Amino acid sequence: MYPSMPATRTYVAAFLTLGWIAPATATDVVLCTDAGRVVIELFDDDAPAHVANFLDYTDRGFYGGTVFHRVIEGFVVQGGGFDDELRAKRPSGTVPNESRNGHDNDRGTVAAARTTDPDSASSQFFVNLTDNPALDATRREPGYTVFGRVAEGMEVIDEISTIPTGARGGFTGDVPDPLIAINSVSRLVDAFYNDLSYPERRAVLQEQIATAVAAEDFPAAFNWLRQYRNACGTMDADLLITESRVAVGIDNENAAVAALEQYLRVADDSHPGFGAALDSYLKLVPEPVANETTQITMPSVTDLVNHCVPPEVPAIVDARSATMDEMIDNQTAVRTFMAASEEHLECLAVVIDSPDLAREEQAYLTSAHNRVVDAMEAVAGDFNDQVRLFRDRE
């Protein structure tokens, strides 16, 4: 997924919504990074597939917790594909090349990373630190698709480009140390309190969020939360639970899922809201659907366990009227269920132990594991109750 260095080397939450931003502002996004705030103008008319793809990742909160994993001073700063432990994220699919759209890989432009296959771009992107004509399309060869430009914060990108780099994880070089995280990417909305500094603005916005939530004015709270994300406010565990609750309150499941996934990255099971948040996530996590614009299939974490097929829970007979033969048959069904459930748990355990899982994926799979255990205990308990009733009849 790397653009090649010319001649000598080969080799963007806030908001997390779909369709909630007016067309006049839908082409700008805010990247909140460890190094500072960056605003990107997207070229939705000139690179529609790439912009739709990037906004899809933005709206689903995909970029939150990713890092800039490749930095080459005087060339590019690249991110959008790996988390802070340099584990690869699971992108949705690929988009067709749009490099012949009139935009060159000039300094400050944002382009899609890809492999040697011109149509392989997915979630990764890079910012050009200088004019890179070697990355542009030629008459014979497609180039790297430019789909936006840095409108504010190029000094932040330049600062990242000066960080020392080296080998780390599975990379032989160019990984910055320290890693710079992308904390969130969100669509830009018209800002309030522009006369205040960002720290002052964030404090006022927190008050507005709390007031709206207390009044259960969820549309207002949602808008203030968007403002807060645009101002690169810190989204702690409690605020992320609030965001998910607000999103549910306005029937915006996409935003709720994104907030809960971010919560599962920053919180652990010691947080008071962890259990309820995980339950909410499991109820909301979407099944795979097709994006009509990019023809990408958007996977959910449930894809990870498709091959771990859970056994069907057997019905337990009513011992008050069951015959001996029916009780014996039911006992056989229960034993078969238990054996199949043990195999299912072993299958899940293999997946859960994968070092490539993100925290929200581990939480989902652990919950799936626990639900199987609960089902086994419930079946065993219900059947034993019926055995006792049957014996009482005798």
Secondary structure by P-SEA (a helix, b strand, c coil): cccccccccccccccccccccccccccbbbbbcccbbbbbbbcccccaaaaaaaaaaaaaccccccccccccccccccccccccccccccccccccccccccccccccbbbbbbcccccccccbbbbbcccccccccccccccccccccccccaaaaaaaaacbbbbccccccccccccccccccccccccccccccaaaaaaaaaaaaaaaaaacaaaaaaaaaaaaaaacccccaaaaaaaaaaaaaaccaaaaaaaaaaaaacccccccaaaaaaaaaaaccccccccccccbbbbcccccccccccccbbbbcccccccaaaaaaaaaaaaaaaaaaaaaaaaaaaaaacccccaaaaaaaaaaaaaaaaaaaaaaaaaaaaaaaaaaac
